[in-house]
């Protein structure tokens, strides 16, 4: 199987004697509060250990880098931070600093909180403290649309797996869906508290999860955003959510912990629990039975601000005082640390197969 899950065929006369399961080599990027984006290359997660033979800092003029994102080719890295600037770096070039970025875009008047490539790499979606989101054409590096319906800071953003919808979540307690072809808002749901992060479920993007400052993660049906299909309470401020690549797990990062939430939207009626919007029976909505498991605890005061999954969904990476690599089954596997102490606000993962030995 190819890493993109395309079936590889062989002539009928060829006998396949063995399948070699080689470890994966990855590049991990994390942005923090010290004006440096750390890039760990040749990262191997194998046999309960994490190793990297190369780490390279990217000096970034933003005092805080809130977002890092790889494009689908895993060659380009986009960063956004506290000066409203977007930078795109070619990781195959020798010089990785802001002056050598392949693109530098004055994207927003205030902080860029999220910057993500679309699934086909043609667009870059952003969210900002200036109460707007934007969609950029990566061929011209020019904004196609400015999304202006939010009334407060726009913190979260995510693309559907088809790339046709860009979602934004905001301190105005709303999550909004936008058609990337027109820039028009197509749907909206209102939650409670600051809605700080959002994530589409892969496999059709029917569901979108959103994290709230009031310590809840809610999941909505995108066909009718008034339908909340699941809600999970936590003890702390939920800062980040991310669906696994197979859509079966939801990673939730709080002030001191990373949690896994087993999400099954096809549960039978007998498996359903009930969550009330205001503890009133008439407002109650059925939700799938879920399990939220505390996977790993960070040091008190070190919040999980960024999180992502490995391509195979076998591991989770969280950004806090260091980048932690976590197995959903076995807990903490290892860490990736910077040369100087920092709090990581974002983390991204890209993967390729190791060459044969």
Residue, then its C-alpha position, 0 to 999 in steps of 0.5 A: x500500500x502506498x502511504x496515501x492508501x492507493x493499492x499497488x498491483x503486481x503482475x499475476x506471475x509475481x509471488x509476494x513473499x513478505x511485506x516489510x513494515x518499515x518505521x516512518x520518518x517524519x518532520x515535526x514543526x512547533x511554534x512557540x513564544x520565543x520568536x523561533x519555530x523549531x523543526x525536527x527532521x528525520x523523526x522516528x517513533x519506534x519501539x516506544x522511543x522518539x528520536x530525531x537526528x536533526x533539529x533546525x530553528x526558524x527565526x521568526x519576527x513574531x514574538x509568538x508563533x500561534x500556528x504552523x501547518x504543512x502543505x499536502x506535499x509536506x515540503x512547505x511550512x506555513x507559520x502565523x503569529x503575533x504580528x499579523x504576518x504569514x510566512x511560507x518556508x520551503x523545507x528543502x532549502x538550506x536557509x530557514x529564516x524569515x528573510x528566506x521565506x518563499x512567501x511573506x504575506x501581510x495577512x492581518x492587522x493583528x495576530x494570526x491565530x490559525x493558518x492552514x493549507x487546504x487539502x489540495x494546497x491551493x488555499x491558505x485559510x487564516x483566523x485573526x484577532x482583528x475579527x476576520x478570517x481570510x482565504x488566500x490563493x497560494x499561487x498569487x499569495x493574494x487574499x481571495x475573500x475576507x470573512x467579516x461576520x464575526x463580532x470578536x476575535x477569530x481563534x480557530x479555523x479548519x478545512x473540510x476534507x473536500x476543501x470546499x468549506x472553511x470553518x471559523x470559531x470565535x470569541x463571539x461564541x459562534x462557529x461559522x461555515x464558509x463556502x471557499x468558492x464564494x466566501x459566503x457564510x453558509x451556516x452558523x451555530x452559537x455555543x457558550x464561552x470563547x470558541x477557540x478551536x475547531x476540527x472537521x471529522x474526516x470521511x465526508x466532514x459531516x461533523x465539526x467539533x469545537x472547543x470552548x473556554x467553558x470547558x466543553x467540547x461540542x460536536x455539530x452536524x454540518x447539515x444542520x448546525x442547530x443539531x448538536x450531536x455530542x458534548x463532552x465536559x472537562x475540568x479545565x479550559x479546552x484549548x484545542x481539538x483535533x479529529x484523528x485521521x480515521x475520524x474515530x477519536x477526538x483529541x482534546x487539549x486542556x490546561x494540563x492534560x491531553x484527553x482522547x474522546x472515542x467518538x461514534x456517530x453511528x451508535x444505536x439508540x440504546x447506546x445514546x446518552x443525553x446532554x441538556x443544553x440548560x439541563x432542561x428535558x425539552x432542550x436535551x439532545x441525544x449524543x453517542x455514548x463516549x469515553x474521555x480518557x486522560x492520556x497524559x498530564x503536563x506539568x501544572x501551569x503548562x497548558x496543552x495549546x497545540x495538538x495534532x495526530x500522526x498520519x497513521x493515527x498511531x500517535x498524538x503530538x501535543x505542544x506545551x512546555x515541550x512537544x510530547x509524543x503520546x500513544x493513545x494506548x500506552x501513554x507518553x512515548x517521548x518528547x522533543x525539546x527546544x534548545x531553550x525553554x519555551x511554551x509551544x502554541x502549535x505543532x504539526x506533523x508530516x510523514x514519509x517512509x524511510x528508504x530501505x536499509 
